[in-house]
Amino acid sequence: MKKCYKMIALFISVTPLLLAETNALIEVKLFKDWVIKGERNFGNFNLSIKNTGTSPILLAQTPFLFQNGQLVTRPLPHNPNGGWEQQEREYQLITWEKGEFFNLFPEETHVYEGQKFYLMNQLPFAEETRFTVSVYLGKGFWLDSAPQTVYGVVPDSVESLAMIKDNTRNSQDPPRTLGIVTYKKERWLYVANIETDTSFSICPLSPTNKIRAEAHGGVGLFKIWDGDKPMIFDMYKMMLTEGPDENNVYGKWTRERKQKAEADNAEVRRKKTEAQVQ
């Protein structure tokens, strides 16, 4: 599905008291826009946030804190009565350490790296699910993306690849199953928790290559071969740490978008410095 590689999200949230000061352009990159039944935390996405307002936007430094306190999936239509009290509690938990935040200044862009984001809300499996990817700034104020859509599908085939377990430490975690899910012209690597009967999508695979897996040195690491192309899979981060761009689509997009953001930010700062000198 080519359309899932072209999803651009625009800021559409408005709050009268803050409209002139706090705005953002949020670009959402969905790496897959379909899910299978039992797929948990579906989404597999990253995002960039450009401050298009006149006031700084306070963001968590790390993707872990951002995911847990500020990044929210909000089903459409949004709850007109708010429903932000729980999110406010989670936001307050990550604001205890002010050093864990930074200011995204006007006209600058930030891209998180280090982990994929998931749609953490347990959205029910449906033929079509519409939602926004939202950034919470406290006191009931959200920055919302444009509407996003994910489709619930029945896969064309599901193949078992290997059973994996972390044997490098005294782990009590149950073994997990690596599998291959094919839907139309897409083929994806999945990992399933056999105790909870849930699964997570990892990365796209070539349409026809033989796929194999083997243990790799390091805690929770496994080497996945897509034909003759090796990838390193981290079973705890639930993502590739190494791999060619056609498989490691998260790494490719994040690297390219971060490079663009850094170049754009450098130009913004240069112009601001010139304006101050004049």
ABEGO torsion letter per residue (X at the ends): XAAAAABBBBBABBBAAAAAABBBBBBBBBABABBBBGBBGBGGBBBBBBBABABBBBBBABAAAAAAAABBBBBOBBBAAGGAAAAAAAAAAAAABAAABBBBBBGBBBBBBGBBBBBABBBBBBABBBBBBBBBAEGGBBBBBBBBBBBBBBBABBBBABBBBBAABBBABBBBBBBBBBBEABBBBBBBBAAAGBBBBABBBBAABBBBBBBBBEBGBBBBBBEABBBBBBAAAGBBABEBAAABAAAAAAAAAAAAAAAAAAAAAAAAAAAAAX
